[in-house]
Amino acid sequence: MLVEIYTKDNCGYCTAVKSLLEDNKISFKEYRLNADFTREIVKEKYPSATNYPVIVVDGYYIGGYNEIRP
């Protein structure tokens, strides 16, 4: 399973989702806004994404923090 997280600085939900995944021993690849990608890239790849974090599992956009939390 490949988990990718698109995050931005000063984002509480981004920090929370990373902690949740780490606590559950799920490895992930993090991409940071303006360091690894631009807003335009995310909008092009995942047009239905409206906020951060953007969580992608095995190439499929699943949503944000609310969609992955227990």
Secondary structure per residue as TSV (DSSP state, phi and psi in degrees):
chain	resnum	aa	ss	phi	psi
A	1	M	-	360.0	129.5
A	2	L	-	-109.6	116.2
A	3	V	E	-108.8	124.9
A	4	E	E	-119.2	137.4
A	5	I	E	-127.2	123.7
A	6	Y	E	-97.3	118.4
A	7	T	E	-123.3	170.5
A	8	K	-	-136.8	160.3
A	9	D	T	-65.7	152.0
A	10	N	T	57.3	39.7
A	11	C	-	-115.5	108.3
A	12	G	H	-61.1	-39.0
A	13	Y	H	-68.2	-32.9
A	14	C	H	-64.7	-45.9
A	15	T	H	-62.9	-42.6
A	16	A	H	-63.9	-42.3
A	17	V	H	-68.9	-36.0
A	18	K	H	-64.6	-42.1
A	19	S	H	-63.5	-42.9
A	20	L	H	-59.1	-46.6
A	21	L	H	-66.2	-43.2
A	22	E	H	-62.6	-43.5
A	23	D	H	-60.9	-31.2
A	24	N	T	-96.0	11.3
A	25	K	T	56.5	40.1
A	26	I	-	-104.3	118.8
A	27	S	-	-77.9	150.9
A	28	F	-	-150.7	160.9
A	29	K	E	-109.9	125.0
A	30	E	E	-102.6	136.3
A	31	Y	E	-119.8	129.2
A	32	R	E	-103.7	135.8
A	33	L	B	-57.8	134.8
A	34	N	T	70.3	-5.5
A	35	A	T	-107.9	-43.9
A	36	D	T	-114.0	-19.0
A	37	F	B	-157.5	168.5
A	38	T	-	-114.5	164.8
A	39	R	H	-58.4	-37.0
A	40	E	H	-62.8	-38.3
A	41	I	H	-63.3	-45.4
A	42	V	H	-63.8	-44.0
A	43	K	H	-63.1	-34.1
A	44	E	H	-70.8	-44.8
A	45	K	H	-75.9	-37.9
A	46	Y	-	-133.2	75.5
A	47	P	T	-61.2	-22.8
A	48	S	T	-86.3	-6.1
A	49	A	-	-71.6	127.9
A	50	T	-	-118.7	-10.6
A	51	N	S	-153.6	-178.9
A	52	Y	S	-113.9	147.7
A	53	P	-	-78.6	157.9
A	54	V	E	-102.7	118.9
A	55	I	E	-110.7	128.3
A	56	V	E	-125.6	127.5
A	57	V	E	-119.5	121.7
A	58	D	T	50.5	39.7
A	59	G	T	86.8	-3.1
A	60	Y	E	-108.7	125.8
A	61	Y	E	-68.1	124.1
A	62	I	E	-109.8	-13.9
A	63	G	E	128.8	-146.0
A	64	G	S	-120.6	-153.0
A	65	Y	H	-58.1	-44.3
A	66	N	H	-62.7	-27.8
A	67	E	H	-82.4	-15.1
A	68	I	H	-109.6	-16.7
A	69	R	-	-72.4	154.5
A	70	P	-	-69.4	360.0
